[in-house]
Amino acid sequence: MLKDLNFDGQDDIAIPLGNYGNQRIQYEDGYLWDKTQKTYVPVKQLKEIANPRIDKEERCLFSFSRESAASYHYERFEYVNAELVKTAELIQTYRQAGGKPLFTEKHYQKGKGMRVVHSSVPIREISHYWLKIVQK
C-alpha cells in the first residue's frame, strides 16, 4: 500500500507482514522513494516497530504494544538524517484494578540515549502528543 512514510510528500511503499503473538501485533516492511536514485530503498527499522501508526501532524510514527495485563508500551519514531530513530518512549502502568494509570516517559538525548523525563506521573503531566494514542 502507498503511504508517505517519511513525510516528504512522496508515496512510499508499506507492506503488511501480518499479525503475531496473542496480542496480534502488526508489523510492516517499508520502502522509501529516493528521488536521487529514482528507486525505492528499504526502511530497515520499520520491520521492528510494533503496530506502526503514521501521524502526519506530528511528522512521526507511533508504536503501541501491550506488555502485560497492567502495562502498555508506546514509542515515537522520527526521521533524523534520513534514519528512523526512536525519539521518545512511554510506559503506562496500572497499579490497581480500576485505578488510574501512571506514566513513565523517556526522551532521546543526543549522546546520552533515552533519559527519563517523567516517572510514575498522572496523564496530565506527559507530553501532549501521547494523548491521542494512550489507552483510556
Secondary structure by P-SEA (a helix, b strand, c coil): cccccccccbbbbbbbcccccccbbbbbbbbbbbccccbbbbcccccccccccccccccbbbbbbbccccbbbbbbbbbccccccccbbbbbbbccccbbbbbbbbbbcccccccccccccccccccccccccccc
